[in-house]
């Protein structure tokens, strides 16, 4: 179930990590949305996001957007997990390379990236690009 944070205080929550089959800590801020089990989200005091009307068009659209959102969040967390890459650098990288596939294609092409060379090497290692 999708929940939204409605107060100004940032909060760290423990969530299941689909990629590494374990748990991790995620910080959510005001206006952030996160997918959690219903009872877990309510215990944390988060507000459930109301779904659009149940017409077939919007329902199909939601199902297509949810996996894309999860992909972007996993991609962002993967970049931020690299030592030396902070939130600002990750945000800049995602603006230049919006998907993991585009980033990998750029890494394989060998063109200069808009970051320091040492970080580029770490990113290549993380995404297993030679």
N, C-alpha and C positions, 0 to 999 in steps of 0.2 A: 504494500500500500504506500502511496506517495504522501509524504509529510512535508510541511514547510515550517521553517523557524521564523517566529514572529517577534522576538524581543531582541534588544540591541547587544546583549551579552553573548560573546562567542562561547560555544560549548563543544567539548570533545566527547565523542561517543565511540563506542566499540562496535564495529560492524564486521560481518563475514566478508572475507576477501575471496572472491570467486577464482581469481587467477592462481593464488598460492595455496588454496584449500586450508585456510586458517583464519585468523582474525587480525584486524588492524584498527588503529585509532584514526578517526577523521574529525576535523574541526569544521563545524558548520556555523555560519553567520546569519544575520538577519536577512530574510528573503531567500536563503538557500533551500533547495528542495532535495529530499533524500528518500530512497525507497527502503522501507523497513517493515518488519512484521507489525501488524496492527497493535497488538498489546505492548510491544516494545516502544513504538512511537508515542502511544498515549501515555505510557509511564514516564517518558522523558519530557512530557508537556508540549510536544509538538502538535501543530494544527494539521488535521487531514486536508489534503487538497481535494476540492470537489471536482468530480469528473464532469465533462461536458454532457450535454443531452445524449441520450442513448439512441441517436440515429445511426444508421449503418455507416455513413460517411465518416463521422468524427470517431467512431469506434475503431474503424480500420486505420485511421490516421494515427491514433494514440498507440496502437500496437506496433506500427512501423517506427515511431519516434522513440519509444522506450529503449529498444536495443541500441539505437544510435546514441542516445544519451549515456547509456551505460558504457559504450565503447569509448566515448569522449572522456568520461570520468576515469576510466581505467587507464587510458592513454595519458591523461594529465597526472594521475598519481604515479604512473610509471616514470614519467619525466622527473617529477618532484622527488622521487626516491633516490635519484642519482646524487651522490655526494658532490656538493659544489653548485648544484642547480637549485635556486630558491624559487619562491612563488612568482616573483617578477620575471625572472628568466624563463620559467616554464610558460607563463602567460604570453611572453613575447614569441617564444618558439611556436606555440599553438596558433598565434595569429599568422605567422609566416607559413607554418606547416599544420593545417587544421586537422589532418588525420594521420594516424600512424603509418598508413601506406604511403602517403605523400612524403613524410619524413624519411622513411626507409629508401624510397626512390631517390631522394635528394642525397642521402648518405652514399648510396651506391654510385651515383653519378660522379662523385669526387669533387664537386664544385665547393667553393668556400662557403661556409655557413656564417650567418651573422652573429657568431659567438666566438669566444676564445677557443684556440686550438685544443687546449687540454680538456675543455668541456666537450668539444666535438668528439674527441677520442673516447671519453667516458660514455657518451651517448651511443657511439658506434658499438661499443662493447655491450651496453645494456640491451640494444636492439639486435645484437648478433649480426652486425654487418661488417664484412671484411673489405 
